[in-house]
Amino acid sequence: MRTVWKFPLNFGMTEIEVGADARVVHVGLDPQDAPRVWVEHTHPGPRTTMRLSMVGTGYPVEGTHVGTFFDGPFVWHVYKLP
């Protein structure tokens, strides 16, 4: 069954265990103003590790852009790493 799960995002790199068919559907702040990523995937099923990088505007980036969000005066960009 495909479901959407919420995971915490750390500044810098975050690794999360997700379904092998996972895709990011949203990044942003949760109701407690903590950075989160929402991922759609099949559960139960084969698992993999997804590596994400969260960087501020003006910092070097790598990977594939999956979302941007605002946190007060800051703008954060999230990239999926290979």
Residue, then its C-alpha position, 0 to 999 in steps of 0.5 A: m500500500r502506498t502511504v505518505w510518511k513524515f521524517p525529520l530533516n537535519f541541517g546538512m545531511t539526513e539519511i532516512e529509511v524508506g521504500a525502494d519506490a520512495r519520492v519526496v512530495h513535500v518539504g517544510l516546517d511541521p506545526q512545531d516549526a521543525p524541518r520535515v520531509w514528506v515521502e510517498h512510498t510503498h509500505p511494507g516493501p523493499r527498503t532503501t536509504m534516502r540521503l537528503s541535503m538541506v542547505g541555505t541560499g548561497y551555499p554549494v549544492e549537489g544532487t537533485h532539488v526536491g523542495t524549498f521552504f521558508d523559515g522566518p528570514f531563512v530560505w532552505h533548499v533540499y536536495k536528494l543525493p545519489 
